[in-house]
Amino acid sequence: MNKIVVLTGAGISAESGLKTFRDTGGLWEGYNVEDVATPEAWHRNPALVQEFYNQRRKNVLEAEPNAAHYALAKLEEKYDVTIITQNIDDLHERGGSTKVVHLHGLITRSQSSKNPALTYPIEGWELKMDEVCELGSPLRAHVVWFGEAVPMIETAAKICQQADIFILVGSSLAVYPAAGLVNYVPRNVTKYIIDPKIPYLSQQGHFIKIEEKAMVGVPLLVSELMSFELLNFEF
Ligand code: NAD
């Protein structure tokens, strides 16, 4: 089975009603990221940060996967597919994908503010300020904040090195180290990018550009890839 690696960003969930980050002028739901998505913000005003992520979690729980998430899941019928997502939502899993690496965490889980390896499921949408981990430290959202290490980055880089086909969907490639993953994909691998506003790609080699929203571009590419394999099979 050929291996397809898909790197997704906020754009793939935009049509599910979850706002992207850079499309709204560098603000995230009206907030500067420094005020809600950094360790400094948590130290300065933990209640504000908790409430920000509680609202994001509420949005995620109310959202549904869209045609792009479902189409990527369908690829598993013919390919060995791994999705590496920068998204903190669970729409790939709910869309049926079985191998999903969350680079920036998963908002439906909580994390110890003392030891990031300790994570827990959350009942409902609200994480309260008096909830603590097994070490007695307050629980925060299980997300990677700007300025924090990205524990899954090495695993993700190894997965990119094994790709036979690489697909990038809905990412501005502005957030590092995630954006650097593209450089681990071997140069001879066929690479596709789907985004209504294709970001600048200088060092990353040749991409086949599909300048469409995810709900149009992803199902189109998936149906092409499914018939590719059928053709190969018939020959
Ligand atoms: P980004 O906001 O920086 O860029 C979004 C990209 O998606 C842009 O290139 C834009 O042109 C494209 N886009 C917009 N609408 C689209 C659509 N309908 N179909 C396809 N593409 C579309 O996103 P990023 O590169 O993922 O970086 C933002 C960071 O913020 C991520 O690391 C992520 O953790 C976080 N974030 C996550 C979510 C989520 O989990 N759903 C939402 C917002 C931000």
Boltz pocket constraint, residues with backbone or C-beta under 6 A from the ligand:
constraints:
  - pocket:
      binder: B
      contacts: [[A, 8], [A, 9], [A, 10], [A, 11], [A, 12], [A, 13], [A, 14], [A, 15], [A, 18], [A, 19], [A, 20], [A, 21], [A, 22], [A, 23], [A, 28], [A, 86], [A, 87], [A, 88], [A, 89], [A, 104], [A, 169], [A, 170], [A, 171], [A, 172], [A, 173], [A, 174], [A, 175], [A, 194], [A, 195], [A, 196], [A, 197], [A, 198], [A, 199], [A, 212], [A, 213], [A, 214], [A, 215]]
      max_distance: 6.0
